[in-house]
Amino acid sequence: MAELRGALIGCGFFAVNQMHAWRDIEGASIAAICDRDPDRLRVVGDQFGITRRYTDAAALFAGERLDFVDIATTVPSHRTLVEMAAQYGVPVICQKPFAPSLADAKAMVKACADAGVPLMVHENFRWQSPIQAVRAVLDSGEIGTPFFGRISFRSAYDVFSGQPYLATGRRFIIEDLGIHILDIARFLLGDVSTVTARTARVNPGITGEDVATMLMDHTGGATSVVDCSYASKLATEPFPETLIEIDGKDGTIRLAQGYRLTVTGRSGTVVSDVSPPLLAWASRPWHNIQESVVAIQKHWVDCLTNGTEPATSGADNLKTLALVEAAYAGAASREPVQLDALLK
């Protein structure tokens, strides 16, 4: 089968990881890149040997024959670019956060559905190998039906040096990081009916919240706590690890710092190292996220090749985005928020 020909729109901080991943994956390659900043376009183009470069997305779509486009821009441009891809009939991956509002996200999903264009959101955290290992234990039935979960990301890592815009937005940790942790909760414990949330701003030098705690009722009966912090100074910095506790009818799962997975279940207790591989182009401590980029982009190629719907399709991601909106609404009102009303 012919290799899929793709383009990348947005040559910023995280897009370099996506370019490395595309170079590693069989069956697809990036033939053209686009960014409004000529300097970023030149740096990424030179680094990855991409000669077809555009500063205008409309010119890219008009000038290239594409099998897919990878949108790695910031959220305000997503709807325009996704709808442009749909207009040209080009399957699209869109970076998270998917949209600035649920209304925009629903419009983007509809535009692609009406055009018959596959749409996937680059929601990569669930594709980290340690998270996949937890999912595999749940699927095995070793701990029985889960009734409680805690998915935690607590750190004092300076994320602002690489992405300074994060310090200026009215929204911060739930929208940028919490969206991933909320998606992991959905991935492991199923969809959510109700969210209760509390937020705080500990760092006086930023505009948005840097601490968030969310209590969620899952439709399958489980309860989970999702907690995120960029204000937690620990003896050993865990960034960017997600720590997980799940209790089931017949046992427990604990994914601890250092990628140590302890499963106590029907077969006894088993402790294993589920550290992600360090890819040739990756660097610690980012390597777990960088590995997940390869995994999700490979999933996209497999879906396009086989004609199947991505696990993190636009339609699926509406449910994760609704959790973000519910968390902000709940933090503001200090009342539980029902998900059904947001998804109508």
C-alpha positions in Angstrom: 0.0 0.0 0.0 1.2 3.5 -0.9 2.6 5.6 1.9 0.2 8.2 3.3 1.3 11.8 2.4 0.7 14.3 5.2 1.3 17.9 6.2 2.0 19.5 9.5 0.4 22.9 10.4 2.2 24.6 13.3 5.9 24.3 14.0 6.0 25.2 17.6 7.4 23.6 20.8 5.5 20.3 20.8 5.3 19.8 17.0 9.0 18.8 16.9 8.0 15.6 18.8 5.3 14.9 16.2 7.8 15.4 13.4 10.2 12.9 15.0 7.4 10.4 15.4 6.3 10.7 11.8 9.8 9.9 10.8 9.7 6.7 12.9 6.4 5.4 11.6 6.0 3.2 8.6 3.2 3.9 6.2 3.2 7.7 6.5 5.4 10.8 6.1 5.2 14.5 6.3 5.6 16.1 2.8 4.9 19.7 3.7 4.8 22.0 6.7 3.1 25.3 7.4 3.6 28.1 10.0 2.9 31.8 10.0 6.4 32.4 11.6 9.1 32.1 8.8 11.8 31.4 11.4 10.0 28.4 13.0 9.2 27.2 9.5 12.8 27.3 8.5 14.1 25.7 11.7 11.7 22.7 11.5 12.0 22.4 7.7 15.8 22.3 7.9 15.9 19.9 10.8 13.6 17.4 9.1 14.5 18.0 5.5 11.1 19.3 4.4 11.4 21.6 1.4 7.7 22.3 0.8 6.9 25.1 3.2 3.9 27.4 3.5 3.0 30.4 5.6 -0.6 30.2 4.7 -2.8 27.1 5.4 -5.2 27.8 2.5 -2.2 27.8 0.1 -1.0 24.5 1.6 -4.4 22.8 1.0 -4.6 24.3 -2.5 -1.1 23.4 -3.4 -0.7 19.9 -2.0 -2.2 16.4 -2.5 -2.7 15.2 1.0 -3.9 12.0 2.7 -4.0 13.7 6.1 -3.1 16.9 7.9 -1.6 17.2 11.5 -2.8 20.4 13.1 -0.3 21.4 15.9 -1.3 25.0 16.4 -2.8 26.6 19.5 -6.5 26.3 20.3 -7.8 29.6 18.8 -7.0 28.5 15.2 -8.3 24.9 15.5 -11.9 25.4 14.2 -10.8 27.4 11.2 -8.1 24.8 10.2 -10.3 21.7 10.9 -13.2 23.1 8.8 -10.7 24.0 6.1 -9.4 20.4 6.1 -13.0 19.2 5.9 -13.7 21.5 3.0 -10.8 20.0 1.1 -11.7 16.4 2.1 -8.5 15.9 4.0 -8.5 13.6 7.1 -7.3 15.6 10.1 -5.5 15.1 13.5 -6.0 18.1 15.8 -3.9 19.0 18.8 -5.6 19.3 22.2 -7.3 21.3 23.6 -9.5 20.4 20.7 -11.5 23.7 20.8 -12.1 26.8 22.9 -15.7 25.8 23.6 -17.9 22.7 23.3 -20.0 24.6 20.7 -16.9 25.0 18.5 -15.9 21.3 19.1 -19.4 20.1 18.1 -19.2 22.3 14.9 -15.8 20.8 14.0 -17.1 17.2 14.6 -20.1 18.0 12.4 -18.1 19.6 9.6 -15.9 16.5 9.3 -18.8 14.1 9.6 -20.7 15.9 6.9 -17.7 15.8 4.7 -17.0 12.1 5.4 -13.6 13.1 6.7 -11.9 11.1 9.6 -11.1 13.3 12.6 -8.8 12.4 15.5 -7.7 14.5 18.5 -4.1 14.2 19.6 -5.0 13.1 23.1 -1.8 11.1 23.6 -1.5 10.6 27.4 -3.7 7.5 27.3 -1.2 6.0 24.8 1.7 6.0 27.3 2.8 2.4 27.8 2.4 2.6 31.6 -1.2 3.7 31.2 -1.8 1.0 28.6 -0.4 -1.5 31.1 -3.0 -0.4 33.7 -5.7 -0.8 31.1 -4.5 -4.3 30.2 -4.7 -5.3 33.9 -8.3 -4.1 34.1 -9.2 -5.9 30.9 -7.7 -9.1 32.3 -10.2 -9.2 35.1 -7.5 -9.7 37.7 -8.9 -7.1 40.1 -12.6 -7.5 39.2 -14.9 -4.6 38.7 -13.3 -1.3 39.7 -15.2 0.8 42.2 -12.6 3.6 43.0 -9.8 5.3 41.2 -7.3 8.1 41.7 -5.4 9.6 38.8 -2.8 12.1 39.9 -0.3 14.4 38.3 1.5 16.6 40.9 4.7 18.4 40.1 6.7 21.7 40.5 8.2 21.4 37.0 8.7 24.7 35.2 6.5 24.3 32.1 6.4 28.0 31.5 10.0 28.3 30.2 9.2 26.2 27.1 5.6 27.4 26.7 5.4 30.9 28.2 1.9 31.5 26.9 0.7 29.0 29.6 1.4 31.6 32.2 -0.9 34.2 30.7 -4.2 32.4 30.0 -7.2 32.8 32.2 -7.4 29.0 32.2 -4.3 26.9 32.8 -3.9 23.5 34.5 -7.3 21.9 33.8 -7.3 23.0 30.2 -3.7 22.2 29.4 -2.8 19.2 31.6 -6.0 18.2 33.4 -7.7 17.4 30.1 -5.2 14.5 29.7 -5.7 13.2 33.2 -9.5 13.5 32.8 -9.2 11.5 29.6 -7.2 8.8 31.4 -10.0 8.6 34.0 -12.5 8.0 31.2 -10.2 5.5 29.4 -9.8 3.4 32.6 -13.1 3.8 34.4 -15.6 4.8 31.7 -17.8 7.8 31.0 -18.7 10.3 33.7 -22.1 11.5 34.8 -21.2 14.2 37.4 -18.2 16.3 38.2 -17.4 18.3 41.4 -14.3 20.5 41.3 -12.1 22.9 43.3 -9.2 25.0 41.9 -6.5 27.3 43.3 -3.7 29.5 42.1 -0.6 29.1 44.2 2.0 30.7 41.9 1.4 34.5 41.9 3.2 34.9 38.7 0.6 33.2 36.5 -3.0 34.2 35.6 -4.8 30.9 35.7 -5.2 28.0 38.2 -2.2 25.8 38.9 -4.0 23.3 41.2 -7.2 21.4 40.6 -9.0 18.6 42.3 -12.0 16.8 40.7 -14.4 14.2 42.1 -16.2 12.2 39.4 -19.1 9.8 39.3 -18.7 7.3 36.5 -21.7 5.8 34.8 -20.4 2.3 35.5 -20.6 2.9 39.2 -17.0 3.8 40.1 -15.9 7.0 41.8 -12.7 8.7 40.9 -10.5 11.6 42.1 -8.5 13.4 39.5 -5.9 15.8 41.0 -3.4 18.0 39.2 -0.8 20.4 40.5 2.2 22.4 39.2 2.8 23.8 42.7 3.8 20.6 44.5 7.5 20.4 45.4 8.6 16.8 46.1 11.8 15.2 47.1 12.1 13.6 43.7 10.4 15.5 40.9 8.0 13.1 39.2 7.3 15.1 36.0 5.8 14.0 33.7 4.5 10.8 35.3 0.8 10.1 36.0 0.3 8.1 39.1 -2.7 5.8 39.4 -4.6 3.9 42.1 -7.5 1.7 41.2 -9.5 -0.5 43.7 -11.6 -3.3 42.4 -13.8 -6.0 43.9 -11.0 -8.5 43.8 -7.9 -6.5 44.1 -5.9 -3.3 43.5 -3.6 -1.6 40.9 -1.0 0.9 41.9 1.1 2.7 39.3 3.7 4.5 41.5 6.5 7.0 40.8 9.3 5.4 38.8 6.9 3.4 36.7 6.5 0.7 39.3 3.3 -1.2 38.8 1.9 -3.3 41.7 -1.1 -5.5 41.0 -2.7 -7.4 43.9 -5.5 -9.6 42.6 -6.9 -13.1 42.1 -3.4 -14.5 41.4 -1.6 -12.8 44.3 0.7 -9.8 44.1 2.9 -9.0 41.1 5.3 -6.0 40.9 6.7 -5.0 37.5 8.6 -2.2 35.8 6.5 -0.6 33.1 9.0 2.1 32.2 8.5 3.5 28.7 11.2 3.0 26.2 13.7 5.8 25.6 13.5 6.4 21.9 16.6 7.5 20.0 15.5 11.1 19.6 13.8 11.3 23.0 15.1 12.8 26.2 14.3 12.3 29.9 12.0 13.1 31.6 9.8 13.7 28.5 10.4 10.2 27.1 7.0 8.8 28.3 5.1 11.6 26.5 7.4 11.3 23.4 6.8 7.6 23.2 3.0 8.1 23.4 3.2 10.5 20.4 4.6 7.7 18.3 1.8 5.3 19.6 -1.1 7.6 18.8 0.2 8.6 15.4 0.7 4.9 14.5 -2.9 4.3 15.7 -4.0 7.1 13.3 -2.1 5.5 10.4 -3.7 2.1 11.2 -7.2 3.6 11.3 -6.8 5.4 8.0 -5.4 2.3 6.4 -8.1 0.0 7.8 -11.0 2.5 7.7 -11.7 2.3 11.4 -12.6 5.1 13.9 -9.8 6.4 16.1 -10.0 5.7 19.8 -9.7 9.5 20.4 -12.0 10.6 17.6 -13.5 14.0 17.6 -16.8 12.6 18.7 -15.2 10.7 21.6 -13.1 13.8 22.6 -16.3 15.8 23.1 -16.8 13.8 26.3 -13.4 14.6 27.5 -13.8 18.3 26.6 -17.1 18.3 28.4 -15.3 17.2 31.6 -13.0 20.2 31.3 -16.0 22.5 30.9 -17.8 20.8 33.8 -14.7 21.2 36.0 -14.4 24.9 35.4 -18.2 25.4 35.9 -18.1 23.3 39.1 -15.1 25.2 40.4 -16.9 28.5 39.8 -20.2 27.4 41.3 -18.8 25.0 43.9 -21.7 22.7 43.0 -21.8 19.4 41.2 -22.2 19.6 37.4 -24.1 17.1 35.3 -22.5 16.0 32.0 -25.7 15.2 30.1 -26.7 18.8 29.7 -23.3 19.8 28.4 -23.3 17.1 25.7 -26.8 17.8 24.3 
